[in-house]
Amino acid sequence: MSTQTELDEPIEEPIDGRTARAVRTKDAIVEATLGLIDEGDLRPTGPRIAERAGVSVRSIFQHFDDLDALFSAVGAKVAVRIAGLLHPIDPALALDERVTVFVKQRTEVMEALTPVLRAALVHAASSTVIRNQFEVGHGFLGAQVDAVFATELDAAEEPMLLREALMVSLSWVAWDLLRGAEGKSEDDASAVIDWSTRAALRAAGFAA
């Protein structure tokens, strides 16, 4: 395990070596921040991040100009983490199968994102970066809904209502309500999301 001295103390080394060392230190800071958040620390402080990363507090702000820069790097790391859970869903599948596959994928993603998004909400009011990340995430969900349910949206009498109902059913806000305030297990919360998604489609005249 790297010590604070190993990560922090300047040493004589080639430019490429110093660059690699800086990358390792930045990555350690980001991983430390994510680790604290995953453990439920929604407001990880500089000293706690530094202790976890094995660096000095000063080092954090040598590598990140401000908290927004750190949040941006954390967001990029989370995107890599989530990418492995995402895969294309064939819009030609039967509606029942599309719902099953989409809800399974979506609930796995939301469960993985929950600690980070809860922490992000704490900082969103004062962080343009985090607000933008929320907007990007919302746009990504919208694009998924449009692609996976294109046939039904094209045929619906009120496509806007169907789309918004699906967006609500599949939102992280709904997931967090079920997993947090309602205290549902992951399986039970997933069953509710599945039911509400199918209910929205049935209300629009599509058997799911």
Summary of the structure (lengths in Angstrom):
residues: 208
radius of gyration: 20.9
end to end distance: 51.9
largest distance: 70.2
contacts: 591
relative contact order: 0.10
helix: 75%
strand: 0%
